[in-house]
Amino acid sequence: MGNKSKLSNKKLEEKLINEIMISSIILEVVFLILLVVAKQ
């Protein structure tokens, strides 16, 4: 029983890390676009 909850926790952790990475990539892209627009 304890092992199962530990395993699902690991899955949740990986999902969270993936979401954080994706959102940070999106933020970087938005920042780059803003920089390009500001230079024009």
mmCIF entry with sequence, helices, sheets and N, C-alpha, C, O atoms, coordinates in Angstrom:
data_MODEL
# 
_entry.id   MODEL 
# 
_entity.id                         1 
_entity.type                       polymer 
_entity.pdbx_number_of_molecules   1 
# 
_entity_poly.entity_id                      1 
_entity_poly.type                           'polypeptide(L)' 
_entity_poly.nstd_linkage                   no 
_entity_poly.nstd_monomer                   no 
_entity_poly.pdbx_seq_one_letter_code       MGNKSKLSNKKLEEKLINEIMISSIILEVVFLILLVVAKQ 
_entity_poly.pdbx_seq_one_letter_code_can   MGNKSKLSNKKLEEKLINEIMISSIILEVVFLILLVVAKQ 
_entity_poly.pdbx_strand_id                 A 
# 
loop_
_entity_poly_seq.entity_id 
_entity_poly_seq.num 
_entity_poly_seq.mon_id 
_entity_poly_seq.hetero 
1 1  MET n 
1 2  GLY n 
1 3  ASN n 
1 4  LYS n 
1 5  SER n 
1 6  LYS n 
1 7  LEU n 
1 8  SER n 
1 9  ASN n 
1 10 LYS n 
1 11 LYS n 
1 12 LEU n 
1 13 GLU n 
1 14 GLU n 
1 15 LYS n 
1 16 LEU n 
1 17 ILE n 
1 18 ASN n 
1 19 GLU n 
1 20 ILE n 
1 21 MET n 
1 22 ILE n 
1 23 SER n 
1 24 SER n 
1 25 ILE n 
1 26 ILE n 
1 27 LEU n 
1 28 GLU n 
1 29 VAL n 
1 30 VAL n 
1 31 PHE n 
1 32 LEU n 
1 33 ILE n 
1 34 LEU n 
1 35 LEU n 
1 36 VAL n 
1 37 VAL n 
1 38 ALA n 
1 39 LYS n 
1 40 GLN n 
# 
_struct_asym.id          A 
_struct_asym.entity_id   1 
# 
_struct_conf.conf_type_id            HELX_P 
_struct_conf.id                      HELX_P1 
_struct_conf.pdbx_PDB_helix_id       AA1 
_struct_conf.beg_label_comp_id       GLY 
_struct_conf.beg_label_asym_id       A 
_struct_conf.beg_label_seq_id        2 
_struct_conf.pdbx_beg_PDB_ins_code   ? 
_struct_conf.end_label_comp_id       LYS 
_struct_conf.end_label_asym_id       A 
_struct_conf.end_label_seq_id        39 
_struct_conf.pdbx_end_PDB_ins_code   ? 
_struct_conf.beg_auth_comp_id        GLY 
_struct_conf.beg_auth_asym_id        A 
_struct_conf.beg_auth_seq_id         2 
_struct_conf.end_auth_comp_id        LYS 
_struct_conf.end_auth_asym_id        A 
_struct_conf.end_auth_seq_id         39 
_struct_conf.pdbx_PDB_helix_class    1 
_struct_conf.details                 ? 
_struct_conf.pdbx_PDB_helix_length   38 
# 
_struct_conf_type.id          HELX_P 
_struct_conf_type.criteria    ? 
_struct_conf_type.reference   ? 
# 
loop_
_atom_site.group_PDB 
_atom_site.id 
_atom_site.type_symbol 
_atom_site.label_atom_id 
_atom_site.label_alt_id 
_atom_site.label_comp_id 
_atom_site.label_asym_id 
_atom_site.label_entity_id 
_atom_site.label_seq_id 
_atom_site.pdbx_PDB_ins_code 
_atom_site.Cartn_x 
_atom_site.Cartn_y 
_atom_site.Cartn_z 
_atom_site.occupancy 
_atom_site.B_iso_or_equiv 
_atom_site.pdbx_formal_charge 
_atom_site.auth_seq_id 
_atom_site.auth_comp_id 
_atom_site.auth_asym_id 
_atom_site.auth_atom_id 
_atom_site.pdbx_PDB_model_num 
ATOM 1   N N  . MET A 1 1  ? 0.837  -1.204 0.000   1.00 0.00 ? 1  MET A N  1 
ATOM 2   C CA . MET A 1 1  ? 0.000  0.000  0.000   1.00 0.00 ? 1  MET A CA 1 
ATOM 3   C C  . MET A 1 1  ? 0.877  1.261  0.000   1.00 0.00 ? 1  MET A C  1 
ATOM 4   O O  . MET A 1 1  ? 0.673  2.170  -0.805  1.00 0.00 ? 1  MET A O  1 
ATOM 5   N N  . GLY A 1 2  ? 1.855  1.300  0.917   1.00 0.00 ? 2  GLY A N  1 
ATOM 6   C CA . GLY A 1 2  ? 2.738  2.464  1.003   1.00 0.00 ? 2  GLY A CA 1 
ATOM 7   C C  . GLY A 1 2  ? 3.538  2.670  -0.270  1.00 0.00 ? 2  GLY A C  1 
ATOM 8   O O  . GLY A 1 2  ? 3.761  3.801  -0.703  1.00 0.00 ? 2  GLY A O  1 
ATOM 9   N N  . ASN A 1 3  ? 3.971  1.551  -0.872  1.00 0.00 ? 3  ASN A N  1 
ATOM 10  C CA . ASN A 1 3  ? 4.768  1.642  -2.097  1.00 0.00 ? 3  ASN A CA 1 
ATOM 11  C C  . ASN A 1 3  ? 3.988  2.287  -3.234  1.00 0.00 ? 3  ASN A C  1 
ATOM 12  O O  . ASN A 1 3  ? 4.531  3.063  -4.021  1.00 0.00 ? 3  ASN A O  1 
ATOM 13  N N  . LYS A 1 4  ? 2.689  1.946  -3.305  1.00 0.00 ? 4  LYS A N  1 
ATOM 14  C CA . LYS A 1 4  ? 1.865  2.447  -4.404  1.00 0.00 ? 4  LYS A CA 1 
ATOM 15  C C  . LYS A 1 4  ? 1.753  3.971  -4.344  1.00 0.00 ? 4  LYS A C  1 
ATOM 16  O O  . LYS A 1 4  ? 1.862  4.641  -5.371  1.00 0.00 ? 4  LYS A O  1 
ATOM 17  N N  . SER A 1 5  ? 1.538  4.515  -3.157  1.00 0.00 ? 5  SER A N  1 
ATOM 18  C CA . SER A 1 5  ? 1.386  5.967  -3.027  1.00 0.00 ? 5  SER A CA 1 
ATOM 19  C C  . SER A 1 5  ? 2.707  6.666  -3.342  1.00 0.00 ? 5  SER A C  1 
ATOM 20  O O  . SER A 1 5  ? 2.717  7.768  -3.891  1.00 0.00 ? 5  SER A O  1 
ATOM 21  N N  . LYS A 1 6  ? 3.817  6.021  -2.992  1.00 0.00 ? 6  LYS A N  1 
ATOM 22  C CA . LYS A 1 6  ? 5.133  6.596  -3.281  1.00 0.00 ? 6  LYS A CA 1 
ATOM 23  C C  . LYS A 1 6  ? 5.329  6.681  -4.798  1.00 0.00 ? 6  LYS A C  1 
ATOM 24  O O  . LYS A 1 6  ? 5.854  7.668  -5.313  1.00 0.00 ? 6  LYS A O  1 
ATOM 25  N N  . LEU A 1 7  ? 4.901  5.635  -5.497  1.00 0.00 ? 7  LEU A N  1 
ATOM 26  C CA . LEU A 1 7  ? 5.050  5.585  -6.950  1.00 0.00 ? 7  LEU A CA 1 
ATOM 27  C C  . LEU A 1 7  ? 4.225  6.678  -7.616  1.00 0.00 ? 7  LEU A C  1 
ATOM 28  O O  . LEU A 1 7  ? 4.707  7.351  -8.526  1.00 0.00 ? 7  LEU A O  1 
ATOM 29  N N  . SER A 1 8  ? 2.972  6.861  -7.165  1.00 0.00 ? 8  SER A N  1 
ATOM 30  C CA . SER A 1 8  ? 2.113  7.883  -7.764  1.00 0.00 ? 8  SER A CA 1 
ATOM 31  C C  . SER A 1 8  ? 2.659  9.276  -7.452  1.00 0.00 ? 8  SER A C  1 
ATOM 32  O O  . SER A 1 8  ? 2.505  10.199 -8.253  1.00 0.00 ? 8  SER A O  1 
ATOM 33  N N  . ASN A 1 9  ? 3.292  9.428  -6.298  1.00 0.00 ? 9  ASN A N  1 
ATOM 34  C CA . ASN A 1 9  ? 3.914  10.706 -5.938  1.00 0.00 ? 9  ASN A CA 1 
ATOM 35  C C  . ASN A 1 9  ? 5.018  11.038 -6.932  1.00 0.00 ? 9  ASN A C  1 
ATOM 36  O O  . ASN A 1 9  ? 5.152  12.181 -7.369  1.00 0.00 ? 9  ASN A O  1 
ATOM 37  N N  . LYS A 1 10 ? 5.811  10.024 -7.285  1.00 0.00 ? 10 LYS A N  1 
ATOM 38  C CA . LYS A 1 10 ? 6.904  10.213 -8.244  1.00 0.00 ? 10 LYS A CA 1 
ATOM 39  C C  . LYS A 1 10 ? 6.336  10.677 -9.584  1.00 0.00 ? 10 LYS A C  1 
ATOM 40  O O  . LYS A 1 10 ? 6.876  11.582 -10.220 1.00 0.00 ? 10 LYS A O  1 
ATOM 41  N N  . LYS A 1 11 ? 5.232  10.042 -10.005 1.00 0.00 ? 11 LYS A N  1 
ATOM 42  C CA . LYS A 1 11 ? 4.596  10.410 -11.273 1.00 0.00 ? 11 LYS A CA 1 
ATOM 43  C C  . LYS A 1 11 ? 4.125  11.860 -11.225 1.00 0.00 ? 11 LYS A C  1 
ATOM 44  O O  . LYS A 1 11 ? 4.308  12.608 -12.186 1.00 0.00 ? 11 LYS A O  1 
ATOM 45  N N  . LEU A 1 12 ? 3.521  12.254 -10.110 1.00 0.00 ? 12 LEU A N  1 
ATOM 46  C CA . LEU A 1 12 ? 3.037  13.628 -9.937  1.00 0.00 ? 12 LEU A CA 1 
ATOM 47  C C  . LEU A 1 12 ? 4.201  14.601 -10.003 1.00 0.00 ? 12 LEU A C  1 
ATOM 48  O O  . LEU A 1 12 ? 4.103  15.669 -10.606 1.00 0.00 ? 12 LEU A O  1 
ATOM 49  N N  . GLU A 1 13 ? 5.312  14.215 -9.371  1.00 0.00 ? 13 GLU A N  1 
ATOM 50  C CA . GLU A 1 13 ? 6.503  15.065 -9.355  1.00 0.00 ? 13 GLU A CA 1 
ATOM 51  C C  . GLU A 1 13 ? 7.007  15.286 -10.779 1.00 0.00 ? 13 GLU A C  1 
ATOM 52  O O  . GLU A 1 13 ? 7.316  16.413 -11.166 1.00 0.00 ? 13 GLU A O  1 
ATOM 53  N N  . GLU A 1 14 ? 7.089  14.205 -11.557 1.00 0.00 ? 14 GLU A N  1 
ATOM 54  C CA . GLU A 1 14 ? 7.568  14.314 -12.937 1.00 0.00 ? 14 GLU A CA 1 
ATOM 55  C C  . GLU A 1 14 ? 6.641  15.195 -13.759 1.00 0.00 ? 14 GLU A C  1 
ATOM 56  O O  . GLU A 1 14 ? 7.096  15.987 -14.585 1.00 0.00 ? 14 GLU A O  1 
ATOM 57  N N  . LYS A 1 15 ? 5.322  15.054 -13.529 1.00 0.00 ? 15 LYS A N  1 
ATOM 58  C CA . LYS A 1 15 ? 4.338  15.861 -14.252 1.00 0.00 ? 15 LYS A CA 1 
ATOM 59  C C  . LYS A 1 15 ? 4.528  17.340 -13.926 1.00 0.00 ? 15 LYS A C  1 
ATOM 60  O O  . LYS A 1 15 ? 4.478  18.192 -14.813 1.00 0.00 ? 15 LYS A O  1 
ATOM 61  N N  . LEU A 1 16 ? 4.744  17.632 -12.653 1.00 0.00 ? 16 LEU A N  1 
ATOM 62  C CA . LEU A 1 16 ? 4.960  19.013 -12.207 1.00 0.00 ? 16 LEU A CA 1 
ATOM 63  C C  . LEU A 1 16 ? 6.206  19.598 -12.856 1.00 0.00 ? 16 LEU A C  1 
ATOM 64  O O  . LEU A 1 16 ? 6.187  20.719 -13.366 1.00 0.00 ? 16 LEU A O  1 
ATOM 65  N N  . ILE A 1 17 ? 7.300  18.819 -12.831 1.00 0.00 ? 17 ILE A N  1 
ATOM 66  C CA . ILE A 1 17 ? 8.563  19.283 -13.415 1.00 0.00 ? 17 ILE A CA 1 
ATOM 67  C C  . ILE A 1 17 ? 8.378  19.562 -14.906 1.00 0.00 ? 17 ILE A C  1 
ATOM 68  O O  . ILE A 1 17 ? 8.869  20.565 -15.425 1.00 0.00 ? 17 ILE A O  1 
ATOM 69  N N  . ASN A 1 18 ? 7.661  18.663 -15.591 1.00 0.00 ? 18 ASN A N  1 
ATOM 70  C CA . ASN A 1 18 ? 7.410  18.863 -17.025 1.00 0.00 ? 18 ASN A CA 1 
ATOM 71  C C  . ASN A 1 18 ? 6.633  20.144 -17.271 1.00 0.00 ? 18 ASN A C  1 
ATOM 72  O O  . ASN A 1 18 ? 6.958  20.908 -18.180 1.00 0.00 ? 18 ASN A O  1 
ATOM 73  N N  . GLU A 1 19 ? 5.594  20.383 -16.453 1.00 0.00 ? 19 GLU A N  1 
ATOM 74  C CA . GLU A 1 19 ? 4.770  21.586 -16.625 1.00 0.00 ? 19 GLU A CA 1 
ATOM 75  C C  . GLU A 1 19 ? 5.588  22.844 -16.373 1.00 0.00 ? 19 GLU A C  1 
ATOM 76  O O  . GLU A 1 19 ? 5.436  23.840 -17.080 1.00 0.00 ? 19 GLU A O  1 
ATOM 77  N N  . ILE A 1 20 ? 6.461  22.799 -15.359 1.00 0.00 ? 20 ILE A N  1 
ATOM 78  C CA . ILE A 1 20 ? 7.307  23.958 -15.039 1.00 0.00 ? 20 ILE A CA 1 
ATOM 79  C C  . ILE A 1 20 ? 8.264  24.235 -16.193 1.00 0.00 ? 20 ILE A C  1 
ATOM 80  O O  . ILE A 1 20 ? 8.469  25.388 -16.574 1.00 0.00 ? 20 ILE A O  1 
ATOM 81  N N  . MET A 1 21 ? 8.853  23.167 -16.753 1.00 0.00 ? 21 MET A N  1 
ATOM 82  C CA . MET A 1 21 ? 9.787  23.334 -17.871 1.00 0.00 ? 21 MET A CA 1 
ATOM 83  C C  . MET A 1 21 ? 9.081  23.935 -19.081 1.00 0.00 ? 21 MET A C  1 
ATOM 84  O O  . MET A 1 21 ? 9.605  24.839 -19.732 1.00 0.00 ? 21 MET A O  1 
ATOM 85  N N  . ILE A 1 22 ? 7.872  23.417 -19.377 1.00 0.00 ? 22 ILE A N  1 
ATOM 86  C CA . ILE A 1 22 ? 7.111  23.913 -20.530 1.00 0.00 ? 22 ILE A CA 1 
ATOM 87  C C  . ILE A 1 22 ? 6.761  25.382 -20.349 1.00 0.00 ? 22 ILE A C  1 
ATOM 88  O O  . ILE A 1 22 ? 6.910  26.180 -21.274 1.00 0.00 ? 22 ILE A O  1 
ATOM 89  N N  . SER A 1 23 ? 6.294  25.740 -19.147 1.00 0.00 ? 23 SER A N  1 
ATOM 90  C CA . SER A 1 23 ? 5.891  27.133 -18.912 1.00 0.00 ? 23 SER A CA 1 
ATOM 91  C C  . SER A 1 23 ? 7.100  28.067 -18.947 1.00 0.00 ? 23 SER A C  1 
ATOM 92  O O  . SER A 1 23 ? 6.984  29.211 -19.387 1.00 0.00 ? 23 SER A O  1 
ATOM 93  N N  . SER A 1 24 ? 8.260  27.589 -18.487 1.00 0.00 ? 24 SER A N  1 
ATOM 94  C CA . SER A 1 24 ? 9.454  28.443 -18.520 1.00 0.00 ? 24 SER A CA 1 
ATOM 95  C C  . SER A 1 24 ? 9.921  28.647 -19.962 1.00 0.00 ? 24 SER A C  1 
ATOM 96  O O  . SER A 1 24 ? 10.415 29.719 -20.314 1.00 0.00 ? 24 SER A O  1 
ATOM 97  N N  . ILE A 1 25 ? 9.762  27.613 -20.793 1.00 0.00 ? 25 ILE A N  1 
ATOM 98  C CA . ILE A 1 25 ? 10.126 27.746 -22.208 1.00 0.00 ? 25 ILE A CA 1 
ATOM 99  C C  . ILE A 1 25 ? 9.202  28.762 -22.874 1.00 0.00 ? 25 ILE A C  1 
ATOM 100 O O  . ILE A 1 25 ? 9.653  29.600 -23.654 1.00 0.00 ? 25 ILE A O  1 
ATOM 101 N N  . ILE A 1 26 ? 7.901  28.684 -22.563 1.00 0.00 ? 26 ILE A N  1 
ATOM 102 C CA . ILE A 1 26 ? 6.929  29.625 -23.124 1.00 0.00 ? 26 ILE A CA 1 
ATOM 103 C C  . ILE A 1 26 ? 7.284  31.044 -22.699 1.00 0.00 ? 26 ILE A C  1 
ATOM 104 O O  . ILE A 1 26 ? 7.230  31.971 -23.508 1.00 0.00 ? 26 ILE A O  1 
ATOM 105 N N  . LEU A 1 27 ? 7.650  31.215 -21.428 1.00 0.00 ? 27 LEU A N  1 
ATOM 106 C CA . LEU A 1 27 ? 8.024  32.542 -20.922 1.00 0.00 ? 27 LEU A CA 1 
ATOM 107 C C  . LEU A 1 27 ? 9.242  33.080 -21.664 1.00 0.00 ? 27 LEU A C  1 
ATOM 108 O O  . LEU A 1 27 ? 9.294  34.262 -22.003 1.00 0.00 ? 27 LEU A O  1 
ATOM 109 N N  . GLU A 1 28 ? 10.218 32.214 -21.915 1.00 0.00 ? 28 GLU A N  1 
ATOM 110 C CA . GLU A 1 28 ? 11.419 32.649 -22.635 1.00 0.00 ? 28 GLU A CA 1 
ATOM 111 C C  . GLU A 1 28 ? 11.075 33.096 -24.049 1.00 0.00 ? 28 GLU A C  1 
ATOM 112 O O  . GLU A 1 28 ? 11.594 34.102 -24.533 1.00 0.00 ? 28 GLU A O  1 
ATOM 113 N N  . VAL A 1 29 ? 10.196 32.343 -24.711 1.00 0.00 ? 29 VAL A N  1 
ATOM 114 C CA . VAL A 1 29 ? 9.791  32.695 -26.079 1.00 0.00 ? 29 VAL A CA 1 
ATOM 115 C C  . VAL A 1 29 ? 9.079  34.043 -26.087 1.00 0.00 ? 29 VAL A C  1 
ATOM 116 O O  . VAL A 1 29 ? 9.345  34.887 -26.943 1.00 0.00 ? 29 VAL A O  1 
ATOM 117 N N  . VAL A 1 30 ? 8.168  34.241 -25.125 1.00 0.00 ? 30 VAL A N  1 
ATOM 118 C CA . VAL A 1 30 ? 7.441  35.515 -25.035 1.00 0.00 ? 30 VAL A CA 1 
ATOM 119 C C  . VAL A 1 30 ? 8.419  36.662 -24.789 1.00 0.00 ? 30 VAL A C  1 
ATOM 120 O O  . VAL A 1 30 ? 8.290  37.735 -25.379 1.00 0.00 ? 30 VAL A O  1 
ATOM 121 N N  . PHE A 1 31 ? 9.394  36.427 -23.917 1.00 0.00 ? 31 PHE A N  1 
ATOM 122 C CA . PHE A 1 31 ? 10.390 37.447 -23.603 1.00 0.00 ? 31 PHE A CA 1 
ATOM 123 C C  . PHE A 1 31 ? 11.202 37.818 -24.843 1.00 0.00 ? 31 PHE A C  1 
ATOM 124 O O  . PHE A 1 31 ? 11.460 38.993 -25.101 1.00 0.00 ? 31 PHE A O  1 
ATOM 125 N N  . LEU A 1 32 ? 11.600 36.797 -25.607 1.00 0.00 ? 32 LEU A N  1 
ATOM 126 C CA . LEU A 1 32 ? 12.361 37.050 -26.838 1.00 0.00 ? 32 LEU A CA 1 
ATOM 127 C C  . LEU A 1 32 ? 11.537 37.857 -27.833 1.00 0.00 ? 32 LEU A C  1 
ATOM 128 O O  . LEU A 1 32 ? 12.049 38.778 -28.469 1.00 0.00 ? 32 LEU A O  1 
ATOM 129 N N  . ILE A 1 33 ? 10.258 37.506 -27.966 1.00 0.00 ? 33 ILE A N  1 
ATOM 130 C CA . ILE A 1 33 ? 9.377  38.232 -28.891 1.00 0.00 ? 33 ILE A CA 1 
ATOM 131 C C  . ILE A 1 33 ? 9.268  39.692 -28.459 1.00 0.00 ? 33 ILE A C  1 
ATOM 132 O O  . ILE A 1 33 ? 9.328  40.597 -29.292 1.00 0.00 ? 33 ILE A O  1 
ATOM 133 N N  . LEU A 1 34 ? 9.107  39.918 -27.158 1.00 0.00 ? 34 LEU A N  1 
ATOM 134 C CA . LEU A 1 34 ? 9.012  41.285 -26.636 1.00 0.00 ? 34 LEU A CA 1 
ATOM 135 C C  . LEU A 1 34 ? 10.295 42.060 -26.923 1.00 0.00 ? 34 LEU A C  1 
ATOM 136 O O  . LEU A 1 34 ? 10.245 43.236 -27.284 1.00 0.00 ? 34 LEU A O  1 
ATOM 137 N N  . LEU A 1 35 ? 11.435 41.408 -26.765 1.00 0.00 ? 35 LEU A N  1 
ATOM 138 C CA . LEU A 1 35 ? 12.717 42.066 -27.045 1.00 0.00 ? 35 LEU A CA 1 
ATOM 139 C C  . LEU A 1 35 ? 12.802 42.480 -28.509 1.00 0.00 ? 35 LEU A C  1 
ATOM 140 O O  . LEU A 1 35 ? 13.210 43.598 -28.823 1.00 0.00 ? 35 LEU A O  1 
ATOM 141 N N  . VAL A 1 36 ? 12.419 41.580 -29.392 1.00 0.00 ? 36 VAL A N  1 
ATOM 142 C CA . VAL A 1 36 ? 12.472 41.871 -30.826 1.00 0.00 ? 36 VAL A CA 1 
ATOM 143 C C  . VAL A 1 36 ? 11.545 43.034 -31.160 1.00 0.00 ? 36 VAL A C  1 
ATOM 144 O O  . VAL A 1 36 ? 11.913 43.922 -31.929 1.00 0.00 ? 36 VAL A O  1 
ATOM 145 N N  . VAL A 1 37 ? 10.345 43.031 -30.585 1.00 0.00 ? 37 VAL A N  1 
ATOM 146 C CA . VAL A 1 37 ? 9.378  44.103 -30.847 1.00 0.00 ? 37 VAL A CA 1 
ATOM 147 C C  . VAL A 1 37 ? 9.905  45.435 -30.311 1.00 0.00 ? 37 VAL A C  1 
ATOM 148 O O  . VAL A 1 37 ? 9.736  46.476 -30.946 1.00 0.00 ? 37 VAL A O  1 
ATOM 149 N N  . ALA A 1 38 ? 10.539 45.396 -29.146 1.00 0.00 ? 38 ALA A N  1 
ATOM 150 C CA . ALA A 1 38 ? 11.042 46.626 -28.523 1.00 0.00 ? 38 ALA A CA 1 
ATOM 151 C C  . ALA A 1 38 ? 12.180 47.241 -29.349 1.00 0.00 ? 38 ALA A C  1 
ATOM 152 O O  . ALA A 1 38 ? 12.333 48.462 -29.382 1.00 0.00 ? 38 ALA A O  1 
ATOM 153 N N  . LYS A 1 39 ? 12.973 46.397 -30.013 1.00 0.00 ? 39 LYS A N  1 
ATOM 154 C CA . LYS A 1 39 ? 14.110 46.904 -30.784 1.00 0.00 ? 39 LYS A CA 1 
ATOM 155 C C  . LYS A 1 39 ? 13.671 47.592 -32.064 1.00 0.00 ? 39 LYS A C  1 
ATOM 156 O O  . LYS A 1 39 ? 14.400 48.426 -32.602 1.00 0.00 ? 39 LYS A O  1 
ATOM 157 N N  . GLN A 1 40 ? 12.488 47.253 -32.558 1.00 0.00 ? 40 GLN A N  1 
ATOM 158 C CA . GLN A 1 40 ? 12.040 47.821 -33.832 1.00 0.00 ? 40 GLN A CA 1 
ATOM 159 C C  . GLN A 1 40 ? 11.517 49.234 -33.675 1.00 0.00 ? 40 GLN A C  1 
ATOM 160 O O  . GLN A 1 40 ? 11.102 49.851 -34.656 1.00 0.00 ? 40 GLN A O  1 
# 
